[in-house]
Amino acid sequence: MHTLAMLVTTGAVAVLVYEWLGLAFLRRGWINLDLLWMAALIATGCLLLISLV
C-alpha cells in the first residue's frame, strides 16, 4: 500500500510541475541531483553523529 501511495504522489507532483511550469522551465532549471544527494547524505550523517552524543 505504501508503494502505491508513493507512486501516485510522485506521479501527481510530476504532472502538476509539468502543467504549471512547463517543459521549457524543466529543461532550463534542472537541479543538480548529485549535489542534492550529497548534501542529504552529509546532513543525515551529521544528524546521526549528533544523536549518538
N, C-alpha and C positions, 0 to 999 in steps of 0.2 A: 504494500500500500504506500509506503514511504517513497519508493522508487517512482511509482506512478504520479504521486503528488509533485515530486521534484521535476519530473519530465514535463508535466502540464504547466507548472510555474515557469520553468525555463522557456518553454515554447511561447507562453503568453507574453513574457517580458521581451523575447526576441521579436515577436510580431509588433508589439507596441513601440519598441525602439525603431523598427524599420518603418512603420507607418508615421510616427511622429517626427523623426529626424531625417529619414530618407537614406538612400544608399550612398549618395554623394558625401554626406557627413561621415558615414561609417568608413568610407574609403579614406577620407582626409583626416579624420580624428581617431585613427586606430590607436589603441592603448598598447604599450609595450608590455605584453603579458609576462615576459621573462623577468622584468624588473618588479612587477607587481607580485609575482610568485615568490621571488627572492625576499622581498620586504615582508610578505606574510609569514614565510618560514623563519626569518630572523625574529620577528615580533613574537611568534609562538614560542620559539626557543628562549627568548628573554623572559617571557611570562612564566614559562616552566621553571627556569632558574630562580626567579624571584619567589615563586610559590614554594620552592624547596627550602628557602632560608627561613 
